[in-house]
Amino acid sequence: MSRTVLVVLLAALVATSFAPSLGAQSTRACQPGVVFQNDDVRVWFHGHKDFFKVFDTNGTDDQGSHWSYATRAIEELDADGEVVARMNLGGAFPQTSECLVVETEDAVNMTLRVTDGLEAHAGEATVTFTFHFNKSSHGAKFDLQVDQWPWSEGANHTLAFAFDLHASGATAEAASNGVGFRDANGVSRGYVEWAPNATATYADGHEETALVNSTVEASGGNADVTLRFTNATAGYESLVYDPWIGSGDYLVVGNVLVGLAPVQDVLPRGLASAVRKLL
């Protein structure tokens, strides 16, 4: 199996594999440049926005073997799917954000937090991104949290998270739960896979499960992705989405993308066995 790079947004069921170490830790401010590297992957942080380039450190030409990820926005959609409020994340950093890197014996944890106003609506919200890079694995846990969204009036409103992916010299392959990238020879170079649900928490403390519905517009090596959080009653105070970011090969089976590289590192035993049967 070739060792390629990429992003993988895998289900929250693997999240516990990345609990931070309780030992000594060091904290530093985020700076542009390499934020994480091991034998398989190097992650480069832009420094002025939530924008990363991920390089395959096994490749002979690491400047050409990379993909990039950049956030666009959190949007509120009405019952007809029209945008009624929008928090622009593409240009929100670093003026209104906090950004810290905490390194432990086992992991590098990077947190970006922005509190900002909305377009087309009064009020502000706080959005937090946290990346947990486990030093001994192929990838990391990735958290998105939205707090204190100032909801517009109306029933059946939903929030959506929009981001862009790009892989030079590759073709984007969209599936129902992710995006893969293949080179000119059809060899998989990496993928993004998103989790199927998120958790909404309300003022009275109760929680509801939000389903994640995706829309992908793919062309060449580019993919514009919007994940819409449905099936949860509008008006919640907090939304937590807990997928996976990593590296590795993939298969598309029945329009479902299955990431292969993290099998030994993070997948539960039963799921790992099922994936191996596909190889």
C-alpha positions as CSV (number, residue, x, y, z in Angstrom):
1,M,0.0,0.0,0.0
2,S,1.5,3.4,-0.9
3,R,1.8,6.0,1.8
4,T,0.2,9.2,0.7
5,V,-1.0,12.2,2.4
6,L,-4.1,13.8,3.3
7,V,-6.9,14.9,5.4
8,V,-9.4,12.6,6.7
9,L,-12.5,13.6,8.5
10,L,-13.4,10.2,10.2
11,A,-16.1,9.5,12.7
12,A,-16.1,10.6,16.3
13,L,-15.8,7.0,17.5
14,V,-12.0,7.3,17.1
15,A,-11.7,10.5,19.1
16,T,-10.7,8.8,22.4
17,S,-7.5,7.5,20.7
18,F,-6.1,11.1,21.1
19,A,-6.6,11.9,24.8
20,P,-3.8,14.3,25.7
21,S,-1.0,13.2,27.9
22,L,-1.2,14.1,31.6
23,G,2.6,14.6,31.9
24,A,4.7,17.7,31.3
25,Q,3.6,20.1,28.6
26,S,4.8,23.3,26.9
27,T,2.6,26.1,25.5
28,R,3.5,28.5,22.7
29,A,1.7,31.1,20.5
30,C,0.9,30.0,17.0
31,Q,3.4,31.1,14.4
32,P,3.4,30.7,10.6
33,G,5.3,27.5,9.5
34,V,5.4,23.9,10.4
35,V,3.1,23.1,13.4
36,F,3.5,19.3,13.3
37,Q,5.7,16.6,11.6
38,N,6.4,12.9,11.9
39,D,7.7,10.2,9.6
40,D,4.5,10.3,7.5
41,V,3.1,13.9,7.3
42,R,4.1,17.5,7.8
43,V,1.5,20.2,8.5
44,W,2.2,23.8,7.6
45,F,0.1,26.6,9.1
46,H,-0.5,29.8,7.1
47,G,-0.6,32.0,10.2
48,H,-3.2,34.5,9.1
49,K,-6.3,32.3,8.8
50,D,-7.4,28.7,9.4
51,F,-5.5,27.5,6.4
52,F,-3.1,24.5,6.3
53,K,-1.0,22.7,3.7
54,V,-0.3,19.0,4.4
55,F,2.8,17.4,2.9
56,D,3.6,13.7,2.3
57,T,7.0,13.3,4.0
58,N,7.5,9.9,2.3
59,G,7.5,11.5,-1.2
60,T,10.6,12.4,-3.2
61,D,9.1,15.8,-4.1
62,D,7.3,17.0,-1.0
63,Q,6.7,20.4,-2.5
64,G,4.5,18.8,-5.2
65,S,2.9,16.1,-3.0
66,H,0.6,18.1,-0.8
67,W,-3.0,19.2,-0.4
68,S,-4.4,22.3,1.3
69,Y,-7.4,22.9,3.5
70,A,-9.0,26.3,4.2
71,T,-12.2,27.3,6.1
72,R,-14.7,29.6,4.4
73,A,-17.6,30.3,6.8
74,I,-20.2,29.2,9.3
75,E,-23.6,30.0,7.8
76,E,-27.2,30.0,9.1
77,L,-29.7,28.7,6.5
78,D,-33.5,29.1,6.6
79,A,-36.0,26.4,5.9
80,D,-35.6,27.0,2.2
81,G,-31.8,26.7,2.3
82,E,-31.2,30.4,1.9
83,V,-28.3,32.1,3.9
84,V,-29.7,34.5,6.5
85,A,-26.5,35.0,8.5
86,R,-22.8,34.3,7.8
87,M,-19.6,34.4,9.8
88,N,-16.7,34.8,7.4
89,L,-13.8,32.6,8.6
90,G,-11.6,33.0,5.6
91,G,-10.5,36.5,6.6
92,A,-11.3,36.4,10.4
93,F,-7.8,35.5,11.5
94,P,-5.7,36.7,13.4
95,Q,-7.3,40.1,14.3
96,T,-10.1,38.7,16.5
97,S,-8.7,35.3,17.4
98,E,-6.7,33.4,19.9
99,C,-4.2,30.7,18.8
100,L,-2.1,28.4,21.0
101,V,-0.1,25.3,20.5
102,V,0.3,22.9,23.5
103,E,2.8,20.1,23.2
104,T,2.7,17.1,25.4
105,E,4.8,13.9,25.5
106,D,2.3,12.2,23.1
107,A,0.7,14.9,21.1
108,V,0.7,18.4,19.6
109,N,-2.6,20.3,20.2
110,M,-3.4,23.4,18.3
111,T,-6.4,25.6,19.1
112,L,-7.7,28.6,17.1
113,R,-10.6,30.6,18.6
114,V,-12.4,33.5,16.9
115,T,-15.2,35.7,18.2
116,D,-16.6,38.0,15.5
117,G,-19.7,39.6,14.1
118,L,-21.9,38.2,11.4
119,E,-22.7,39.3,7.9
120,A,-26.4,40.2,7.3
121,H,-27.3,39.8,11.0
122,A,-26.7,41.6,14.3
123,G,-24.7,39.9,17.1
124,E,-21.6,37.8,17.2
125,A,-20.5,34.2,17.8
126,T,-17.5,32.2,18.8
127,V,-16.0,29.5,16.7
128,T,-13.2,27.2,18.0
129,F,-11.0,24.8,15.9
130,T,-8.8,22.3,17.8
131,F,-6.3,20.0,16.1
132,H,-4.9,17.1,18.1
133,F,-1.8,15.6,16.3
134,N,-0.9,12.3,17.9
135,K,2.9,11.9,17.4
136,S,2.8,8.1,16.9
137,S,-0.1,8.0,14.4
138,H,-1.0,8.8,10.8
139,G,-3.1,11.8,11.8
140,A,-5.1,13.7,14.3
141,K,-8.5,14.4,15.8
142,F,-10.2,17.7,14.6
143,D,-12.8,19.5,16.6
144,L,-15.2,22.3,15.5
145,Q,-17.2,24.1,18.2
146,V,-19.7,26.9,17.6
147,D,-20.9,28.9,20.7
148,Q,-23.6,31.5,21.3
149,W,-24.8,31.8,17.7
150,P,-27.4,34.7,17.5
151,W,-30.2,32.8,15.8
152,S,-32.5,34.6,13.3
153,E,-36.3,34.2,13.7
154,G,-37.9,31.3,11.9
155,A,-38.4,27.6,12.2
156,N,-36.2,24.8,10.8
157,H,-33.1,26.9,10.6
158,T,-29.7,25.1,10.4
159,L,-26.0,25.9,10.6
160,A,-23.5,24.9,8.0
161,F,-19.7,24.7,7.8
162,A,-18.0,25.5,4.5
163,F,-14.4,24.8,3.6
164,D,-12.2,24.3,0.5
165,L,-9.8,21.6,-0.5
166,H,-7.1,21.6,-3.2
167,A,-4.6,19.1,-4.4
168,S,-2.3,20.2,-7.2
169,G,-1.8,17.7,-10.0
170,A,-4.7,15.5,-8.8
171,T,-8.4,15.0,-9.5
172,A,-11.0,15.3,-6.7
173,E,-13.3,12.2,-6.3
174,A,-16.5,13.0,-4.4
175,A,-18.3,10.4,-2.3
176,S,-21.3,10.6,0.0
177,N,-19.1,11.1,3.0
178,G,-15.9,12.5,1.8
179,V,-13.6,13.6,-1.0
180,G,-10.6,11.7,-2.3
181,F,-7.7,12.8,-4.6
182,R,-6.1,10.7,-7.3
183,D,-3.1,11.5,-9.5
184,A,-3.0,11.2,-13.3
185,N,-2.3,7.4,-13.0
186,G,-5.3,6.9,-10.8
187,V,-3.3,6.3,-7.6
188,S,-4.9,7.7,-4.5
189,R,-3.0,10.6,-2.9
190,G,-5.3,11.3,0.0
191,Y,-8.8,12.0,1.1
192,V,-11.1,13.9,3.4
193,E,-13.8,12.0,5.3
194,W,-16.4,13.6,7.5
195,A,-18.3,12.2,10.5
196,P,-22.0,11.5,10.2
197,N,-23.3,13.6,13.2
198,A,-22.6,16.4,15.6
199,T,-24.0,17.3,19.1
200,A,-26.2,20.4,19.8
201,T,-26.5,21.5,23.4
202,Y,-29.3,23.8,24.6
203,A,-29.8,26.4,27.4
204,D,-31.6,23.8,29.6
205,G,-28.8,21.4,29.3
206,H,-30.4,18.8,27.0
207,E,-28.6,17.6,23.9
208,E,-29.8,16.6,20.4
209,T,-27.9,14.8,17.7
210,A,-27.5,16.8,14.5
211,L,-27.1,14.8,11.2
212,V,-24.4,16.0,8.8
213,N,-25.6,16.4,5.2
214,S,-22.9,17.3,2.7
215,T,-22.8,19.2,-0.6
216,V,-19.6,18.9,-2.7
217,E,-18.7,20.8,-5.8
218,A,-15.6,19.1,-7.3
219,S,-13.6,20.2,-10.4
220,G,-10.1,19.1,-11.2
221,G,-8.1,19.2,-8.0
222,N,-10.5,21.5,-6.2
223,A,-13.5,20.6,-4.0
224,D,-15.8,23.1,-2.3
225,V,-17.5,21.4,0.6
226,T,-20.5,22.5,2.7
227,L,-21.6,20.4,5.7
228,R,-25.1,21.2,6.9
229,F,-26.1,20.2,10.5
230,T,-29.7,19.1,10.2
231,N,-32.3,17.3,12.4
232,A,-31.5,19.4,15.5
233,T,-33.9,22.1,16.8
234,A,-32.7,25.6,16.0
235,G,-31.7,27.8,18.9
236,Y,-29.0,25.6,20.5
237,E,-26.2,27.4,22.5
238,S,-23.4,25.1,21.4
239,L,-22.6,22.8,18.5
240,V,-19.7,20.3,18.7
241,Y,-18.4,18.4,15.7
242,D,-15.7,15.9,16.3
243,P,-14.3,14.3,13.1
244,W,-10.8,13.1,12.1
245,I,-7.9,14.5,10.2
246,G,-5.1,12.2,9.0
247,S,-3.3,10.6,6.1
248,G,-3.5,7.6,3.9
249,D,-5.0,5.7,1.0
250,Y,-8.7,5.2,0.4
251,L,-11.4,3.1,-1.4
252,V,-14.8,4.2,-2.6
253,V,-17.3,1.4,-2.1
254,G,-20.9,2.0,-3.1
255,N,-20.3,5.8,-3.1
256,V,-19.0,5.5,0.5
257,L,-15.4,6.6,1.0
258,V,-13.3,4.4,3.4
259,G,-10.0,5.6,4.6
260,L,-7.4,2.8,4.9
261,A,-4.2,4.1,6.4
262,P,-5.4,4.7,10.0
263,V,-6.6,1.0,10.4
264,Q,-3.8,-0.1,12.7
265,D,-3.6,3.2,14.6
266,V,-7.1,4.3,15.5
267,L,-10.0,2.1,14.1
268,P,-11.8,-0.1,16.6
269,R,-10.9,-3.8,16.2
270,G,-14.1,-4.9,14.5
271,L,-14.1,-2.0,12.0
272,A,-10.4,-2.5,11.3
273,S,-11.1,-6.2,10.5
274,A,-13.9,-5.2,8.1
275,V,-11.7,-2.7,6.3
276,R,-8.9,-5.2,5.9
277,K,-11.3,-7.6,4.0
278,L,-11.6,-4.9,1.3
279,L,-7.9,-4.9,0.6
